[in-house]
Amino acid sequence: RNYAQTFRLFLRFLAANGNPAPIDLTIHNLRVAIEAWKTAGLASETLDNRFRNLRAFFNFLLKDGLIISNPAAGLERPRIERRLIRPFTEEQFISTLAQVRGNTLGLRDKALLLLLADTGLRISEALGLNIGDLDLAYNTAIVMGKGRKERRVFWGETARKALMTWLRA
């Protein structure tokens, strides 16, 4: 669906701009299309996605001998804007905790939320924890992070109590 949407939009763009045949496309056509999408206010991630879809499509056409040269070959990849993630406010966090049910899954969810809040773990890191990774006596855990780097994280008493309650259940 993603590829199909990119191609529909690219064909619509080409139709509004002289409708060149695929064999006649140049890097200029692709630059103009991406710039038009950028001007339309598309997110940098969307532009990058469309760039990758078009590049893959032209690589396919070239590989199958349907075009002589790939117009996307020299096209520079759009830069993706890196934005800081906004942390939860205290009110948002309290509201989220209040929605957790009191059953076993709720105890797990509460322990996970408090662990994430106290340690700053990525969700994938927290989900990768095993009981053997936890040191409940000292409120610490050994975590395998990005790049397979190990690190030790610490959590507070509230998270420890939530973890203990869930583990008992």
PyMOL commands that set and color helices and strands:
alter all, ss='L'
color gray80, all
select helices_A, chain A and resi 2-15+22-24+27-39+44-63+90-98+104-119+123-127+131-133+146-148+157-168
alter helices_A, ss='H'
color red, helices_A
select strands_A, chain A and resi 134-135+140-144+150-154
alter strands_A, ss='S'
color yellow, strands_A
deselect
rebuild
show_as cartoon
